Amino acid sequence: MVQRHCSMCRRASGTAFATNAPVHAGAFHVVQGQELITEHESSPGRRSAFCSRCGSPLHSGMLDRPDIRRVRLGTLEEDPGARPVARIWVSAKAAWDTLCDDGLERFDEAPPPPYYGSPGPRR
């Protein structure tokens, strides 16, 4: 689970960062409301899913990695049981974000494995 500070995640979440977690596609299940989810190619090679009623971003994934879904944890009603391990794309953080000293590992851009980071530049 990582906290992403890139401009795309900030805009989608409406705040300083989005907290996302990689989930294996086979373990990911929508328990209700599947008919309300709309997917589209949000940028080349990336599919994003949104609630067609309220517009909340729900999950996304790379077309070349169909085995992984990146779930927006702010949409979950229950504790996922995991905690953030890193902040990524810190070089693109909002100018007004002061980044508290929370002990999380920080990466200016996409992190190396084992973190699930997006390849390519994202600002």
Secondary structure, DSSP 8 states (H G I E B T S, - for coil): -EEE-SHHHHHHHTSS-EEEEEEEGGG----S-GGGEEEEEEETTEEEEEETTT--EEEEEETT-TTEEEEEGGG-SS--S----EEE-GGG--TT--------EE-SSS--TTS---SS---
